[in-house]
Amino acid sequence: MTVPLPHARTRIKICGLTRETDVDAAVEAGADAIGFVLYPASPRAVTAERAAELAGRLPPFVTPVLLFVNEGVPATLAALAEVSGAMAQFHGDETPEQCWEASGRGAHRFMRAARIPLGAAGAAFDLVKYASDYSRAHAILLDAHVEAYGGGGKAFDWSLLPPAVDAHLVLSGGLAPANVGDGIRQLRTRCKSLSVDVSSGVEAAKGLKDAAKIHAFVAAVRAADALS
Ligand SMILES: O=C(O)c1ccccc1NCC(=O)[C@H](O)[C@H](O)COP(=O)(O)O
């Protein structure tokens, strides 16, 4: 039985940052977490050393998140050791056991990305089972299944999700100021807690964030919270 925690406010992760100016803008706008993509094939990719430099700008209580795609345990642990206090996000094909080992057997909190097929095919995705399989994850990030693993700027059909999931969920995939409020209203009572994550929707170009779009996104989340 899922009992949603009291909905104080929706927490926000801004992902795929590569520049100091964008980290500062996201923090100033009120982001709760900042994502750094350590998947070399991504146009938003940074090295662990660069992520550590950028994360050094974060004030206390803003969480750095390191994003991996099938990186393997040793390289993942080495990257997490570079960035103090970082949370891991596994966005590839990592099994539950691989996620656990790569998190240092719980030394680091981690999110597991569930990549939901677009369109009607999403109905076949068993999120309740997925969340149970990855029960050691601190949260399940719901993203659209796109070619390059993630960062695709596409939304899956939120209505296809089950009425209750016993997990902290992070809604992701194609979010923007125009639709994030609807996502919060549709999903916040179906899980322990709901956070949101955005990349493309706050960009001027891949990896280059737009401060005005970041502020508009945060404002849209706060407006949705005010109505709840
Ligand atoms: O952002 C990327 O380039 C990326 C590449 C490969 C795997 C995951 C990636 N991003 C993961 C994220 O957490 C994104 O924020 C998420 O996919 C949502 O992206 P968007 O739909 O562009 O908002």
Ligand as a Chemical Component Dictionary entry (heavy atoms), coordinates in Angstrom:
data_LIG
# 
_chem_comp.id                   LIG 
_chem_comp.type                 NON-POLYMER 
_chem_comp.pdbx_formal_charge   0 
_chem_comp.three_letter_code    LIG 
# 
loop_
_chem_comp_atom.comp_id 
_chem_comp_atom.atom_id 
_chem_comp_atom.alt_atom_id 
_chem_comp_atom.type_symbol 
_chem_comp_atom.charge 
_chem_comp_atom.model_Cartn_x 
_chem_comp_atom.model_Cartn_y 
_chem_comp_atom.model_Cartn_z 
_chem_comp_atom.pdbx_ordinal 
LIG O1  O1  O 0 21.187 14.118 -20.841 1  
LIG C1  C1  C 0 21.778 13.309 -21.558 2  
LIG O2  O2  O 0 22.482 13.640 -22.549 3  
LIG C2  C2  C 0 21.714 11.841 -21.258 4  
LIG C3  C3  C 0 22.423 10.948 -22.053 5  
LIG C4  C4  C 0 22.353 9.580  -21.785 6  
LIG C5  C5  C 0 21.607 9.102  -20.717 7  
LIG C6  C6  C 0 20.891 9.988  -19.901 8  
LIG C7  C7  C 0 20.935 11.357 -20.170 9  
LIG N1  N1  N 0 20.221 12.240 -19.392 10 
LIG C8  C8  C 0 19.524 11.737 -18.250 11 
LIG C9  C9  C 0 18.660 12.685 -17.522 12 
LIG O3  O3  O 0 18.482 12.539 -16.305 13 
LIG C10 C10 C 0 17.849 13.686 -18.292 14 
LIG O4  O4  O 0 17.605 14.793 -17.461 15 
LIG C11 C11 C 0 16.532 13.005 -18.652 16 
LIG O5  O5  O 0 16.797 11.998 -19.614 17 
LIG C12 C12 C 0 15.510 13.996 -19.185 18 
LIG O6  O6  O 0 16.041 14.643 -20.315 19 
LIG P1  P1  P 0 15.088 15.672 -21.148 20 
LIG O7  O7  O 0 13.975 14.838 -21.725 21 
LIG O8  O8  O 0 16.017 16.255 -22.154 22 
LIG O9  O9  O 0 14.582 16.697 -20.165 23 
# 
loop_
_chem_comp_bond.comp_id 
_chem_comp_bond.atom_id_1 
_chem_comp_bond.atom_id_2 
_chem_comp_bond.value_order 
_chem_comp_bond.pdbx_ordinal 
LIG O1  C1  DOUB 1  
LIG C1  O2  SING 2  
LIG C1  C2  SING 3  
LIG C2  C3  SING 4  
LIG C2  C7  DOUB 5  
LIG C3  C4  DOUB 6  
LIG C4  C5  SING 7  
LIG C5  C6  DOUB 8  
LIG C6  C7  SING 9  
LIG C7  N1  SING 10 
LIG N1  C8  SING 11 
LIG C8  C9  SING 12 
LIG C9  O3  DOUB 13 
LIG C9  C10 SING 14 
LIG C10 O4  SING 15 
LIG C10 C11 SING 16 
LIG C11 O5  SING 17 
LIG C11 C12 SING 18 
LIG C12 O6  SING 19 
LIG O6  P1  SING 20 
LIG P1  O7  DOUB 21 
LIG P1  O8  SING 22 
LIG P1  O9  SING 23 
# 
